[in-house]
Amino acid sequence: MNANGLYNGLDAGAAMGVYNGTDGGARAGLVGNDVNPKLYIIDAAKNEVIVAYSIRKLSNSYTGPCIRVRRSSDNTELDIGFDKYGELDESSLLGFLNNSDGFISVWYDQSGRSRNISQSTTTQQPRIASSGVIVKEKGKPIINFDGVDDLLFNNSIASQFIGTNISKSFICVHKFNVLTNGAIILSIGAPANSPIIYFGLNAVGNTTAYAYGNRQSAGGSATPSVISTINANITSLRMFNAYQFDSFANLIVDNVYAANGDISTGVMTPTQFGVGGQYRSALTNLANVNIHELIIYSNNQFENRSLIENNINQYYKIY
């Protein structure tokens, strides 16, 4: 049994019990088969998931759509779900777009808590397709944030992060298209200068190193951050994870220990939650990044990270 019994009962054998088996021989290890039931990444610790966004199906019990897409030709919107393999229903998406561009108005939360992130301003919606061609990395659909003004948000989620040194875990599968110093994938903050939790590149030292930090109040001295020894690049699909226990955090990039350290702060009281940049009184530190998957847990999943990371790597073939 692992910490808190979260993964008790899963087969720790072949591939740690993650996506064991094949599906019709065509999609080896993708979602299992009739003999080896489907194992979904968030189901083993469903109660600890704050939000779960992906272009694949993450939970066996989730029955909702994956994304809501706006087509550029007439601004009509449509929910797009999953195919029988638990992947984005590309056929439905392409039929709807009919060679037009496709933009994300809603990315649905698969945690079961309906904490969807959205954007009603059309010019700030990230892209899923261009001229009827789906944006992909390694053959799998991915959401493109342009680094100019794209943002998906849901401010009600920020309340989950109110407190002092709250344990949590951030999991993200992504690829940067342009490297910009301090580009932020996710921010949990408030108007003006405080507070903020940021996850992405080093916004304190303004570099391209992966980083995770907290800011209780304005001023650099009140912005404890853990800065990775690994820099981002524009050539590779990557998995960047931050695991925090109380005031201590570990950073992992592609299954490599990248950094650890103290990020202790006083009470955090964020009111805003956004993906694509630093979302406070103004949009800054925007990221030109493609994102496959973003999962946040309400506790430290470090002891279970092999199960989480093996699942992700076996599906996306990152390293």
N, C-alpha and C positions, 0 to 999 in steps of 0.2 A: 504494500500500500504506500502510495506517495503522500506528500503533505496534505493534511486535511481529508485524506481519503478521496480526493477529487476524481482520481482515475482508477479507483479500486474496481477490480473485475475485468479490466481490459486485458487482452492478451498481450503480454510483454514480449512475445515471441517475434515471429516474422514481421520485420519492419515496425516493431513496437506496437503491433496491432493496428497500425494506421493504414487504411486503404489496402488491406491484404487481398490478394487475388486479382482476377482480371474480369473484364466485362465484355463477354462475347469475343474475346481475343483481340479486339480492335483497340481497346483503351486500357492497356495493362495498368493495373494498380490505381485506376482512376476513382472508382466508387465501389469496388467490390462486386460480388456476384451473388447468385441465389444461395450458394453454399457459405460464402463469407459475407454476412450482412454489411450494409453500408455503415461506415463509421464517420460521422460528421465532426468537424474540428471543435465546435463549441458545445456539443451535447454533453460531454463528460463533466463540464463545469458550468452548465447553463445558468445556474443561479448567481454565478460570479461575473457574468458578462454584463457590462454597462451598455455597450453598443457593438454591433457587428455588421459591417458593410463589406460586400464583395460582389464580384461578377460571377461567382459560382455559389452554389447552395451550401450553406454552412451548418444547417440544422435539419435533422430529419423531420422535426415537428413544424417547421416553418412552411406555411402554405401560401404566403403572399407573393407579390411580384418582386423582381430584382431591382428594376429601375423604371422611372417614368421619363419618356423621351419626347422631346419636341422636335418636329421636323421643320426645317427652315423654309420650305416651299410655301407653307400656309399657316405655320405656327400651331398646327394641330398637335395634341399630345396623346400619348398612349402608354399604358403600363406594359412592360415587357417582362415575362417570367423566365422560367427555366425549362430546358428540354429534359428528356427522360434520363439523361446522364447527369443531371444536376448542374449543367452549364447554361450560360446565357442562351436564350432561344434566338439564335442568329437568324433563322428563317423568318420568324415573325418580325424581327427588327428590320431586316432588309426589305420585306414586303411592305411594311409600313412606310419606310423612308422613300422608296421608289426613286432612288438615285439622288436624293437631296441630302443635306447635312443633318446630323442628329446631335442634339444637345440634351444634357441631363437636367431635368427640372426637379426630380426627387431621386435620392438614393435611399432605398428602403432598408431599415434596420431589421436584421434577422434574429435579434435577441428575444423577440416576443414582447418587447416593451414599446413598440411603435415609436421609437426615438429616431424618426427619419430626418435626414438632412436635406435641405432643399434650397432652391434659388428661383424667385419669380422674375427677377430682372434678366431679360433674355441675353443681354450682352455680357452678363457675368456667369453664364452657365457653362460648365466644362463640356467638352466634346466627346462623343462616343463614335461618331462616323463622319467622314468627309466625302461628299459627292457619292453617297451610297456605299462607300467602302468603310468597313468597321476598323477603328483604330485597334491595333493588336501589338502585343509583345510576346515573342516566342509562340506565336500562333494562337494566343488567347486574348479575348477582348479586354480592353483596359480603358480607364477614364482619363482623358487628357485635360489637365489644368494649364492654362496658357501663360501663367506668370505675370499677367498684366492686370487682370481684375477678376478672374474666376474665383468663386467662393461658394461652397455649400455650407449651410449653417442651421443650427437649431439651438437657440439660446437657453431653452428649458433644460438642456442636458448639463449646463454648467453647475446646477445645484448639486450634482453628484460629486463635485470636487470641493465642496466647502468644508473646511476643517484645517487641522494642523498635521503635516507630515502623513498624509493619507497614503496607505499602501495601494499600488495600482500597477497595471501592466499595459503597455502599448505594443501592438504588433502591426507592422506595415510592410506590404509587398509593393514595390514601386520601382520606377526608373526615371531619373532626372533627364530632361531633354536639353536644358541649359543650366550651367552651374552659376549660381548667383550667391555671393557671400551672404550668410545668414538667412537663406530661404527657409521658410517654415512650412511644414506639411500640415501641422495641426496646432491650433492655439486655443487655450481656454482662459479667457481674460475678462476685462472690464474696461469701460471707457477711460480715457486719459492714460496714465502710466502704470496703474496698478489695479489688481494683481494680474499675473499671467503665468500660465504653465505652457511651455512651448516644447515642441517635438519636431525635429527636423535637422537643419544645419545650424552651426554655431552663431546665434544671434547676438551673443554678448561680445565675443571677440571678432565677430564679423568675418568668418572664414567658411570654407566648404567642408569642414569636419562635421560629422554627425554629432548631435548634442541633444541633451534633454535638461530642462531647467525650470526653476520656480522663481517667481518674483513676488515678494510680499508687498513691496512698496517701491516707489520710484528711486532710481539710483543704482549704479552698477554694483555697489557693495551689498545690496539687498537682492542680488540676482544669482543665487548659487546655481551652478550648472555643472553637469558632468560632460566633459568634452572628449569625444572619441579620438583614438589614435588613427582611425581609418577615415579617409576623406571620401566624399561622394564622387561619382564619376558619371559620364554620359554614355558609357558603353555597355553597362551591365544592368540586368534586372537584379534587384537586391531585396533582402529582408532586413529591416532595421527594427530592433526590439529594445524596449526599455522596461526593466523590472525594478520596481521600487518597493522596499520594505521599510516602513517607518521613514526615517530620514536618509536611508542609504539606497543607492541605485546602481544597477549593473546595466551596461550597454552591450548588446550583442549585434554584430553585423555579419550576416551569412555564416552563422554558427561559430564565429570567432569572437572571443572576449575583446572588446574594444576599449572599455574604460569602466571604472567604478569610482564611487565617491559619495561624499555627504552633500545632500541638497536640502538641508534643514531650513525651514522658514517658520514664521509665526502663522497665525490664522489666515487662510486664503478664503476670499469671498468672491469668486468669479461669477459673472452674469452673462458671459458670451461664450459660444462654442462654434468654431469655424474650421473648415478643412480647405486648404489651398493657400493659406497665408496667415499673417498676424492680424487678427480681427479684433480691433478695439474701437477707438473713436474714429479711426481711419484704417484703410487697408494698407499694410506695409509688408515688407519681407515676403512678397508673394513668390510662389514656387512654380516654375515651369516643369511640371512633373506628371508622369502617368502613374495612376494608382490602381492596382488590382484589388487590394484587400486592406481593410483597416479594422482592427478589433481592439477593444479596450476592456480590461478586466478590473473589477473592483478590489482586487487583492494582488499580492505578489505571486506570480506563476513561475518563478524561477526554477523551482524544483521539478516542475512539470514541463519545462521548456523543450526537452527532447521530444516529447509527444507532440507538442504544438509545432515545433520547427520541422520535425520529420514529416508530419502531415503536409505542411506547406511546401516543403522542398520536393516531396515526391510528386506533388501535383504540378508545381510550376517549374521544376528542374532548374533551380537557381544556382546551386553549387554542387 
